[in-house]
Amino acid sequence: MQESYVELITIDELCELLMIGRSTAYNLLRSNEIKAFKIGKVWKISKASVERYIKERSNL
């Protein structure tokens, strides 16, 4: 059986993808504009939620 998984990125990778600062990235995560979760103190962000955010914001 093939296992499927969600591709996760870090806060630094999110900043790089969206070309934003860390405080802006944290605000997007805390406000739930980009869906993510925390394990301990580390944010886990799915690439799919970032893509969804980009599509919604750009009206694509």
C-alpha positions in Angstrom: 0.0 0.0 0.0 1.3 3.4 -0.9 1.4 6.0 1.8 0.4 9.5 1.0 1.7 12.6 2.9 1.3 16.3 2.9 4.3 18.3 1.9 5.2 20.6 4.7 7.4 23.7 4.7 9.0 25.9 7.4 8.4 29.5 8.3 11.6 30.5 6.5 10.5 28.7 3.3 7.1 30.5 3.5 8.9 33.8 3.8 11.0 33.0 0.8 8.0 31.8 -1.3 5.9 34.8 -0.6 8.8 37.3 -0.3 7.7 38.5 3.0 9.2 39.0 6.4 8.9 36.7 9.4 6.5 38.9 11.3 4.1 39.1 8.3 4.3 35.3 7.9 3.5 34.7 11.6 0.6 37.1 11.3 -0.8 35.1 8.3 -0.5 31.9 10.3 -2.0 33.3 13.6 -4.9 34.8 11.7 -5.6 31.5 9.9 -5.2 33.2 6.5 -2.7 30.4 5.8 -3.7 27.1 7.4 -0.9 25.6 9.6 -0.4 23.9 12.9 2.3 23.8 15.6 4.3 21.0 17.0 5.8 22.4 20.2 7.0 25.8 19.1 7.6 24.9 15.5 5.0 25.9 12.8 4.2 23.3 10.1 2.7 24.7 6.9 1.3 22.6 4.1 2.3 23.7 0.6 -1.3 23.2 -0.4 -2.5 25.8 2.0 0.1 28.3 0.7 -1.1 27.6 -2.9 -4.7 28.1 -1.9 -3.8 31.4 -0.2 -2.0 32.6 -3.4 -4.9 31.6 -5.6 -7.5 33.3 -3.4 -5.5 36.5 -3.2 -4.6 36.6 -6.9 -8.1 35.7 -8.1 -6.7 32.8 -10.3 
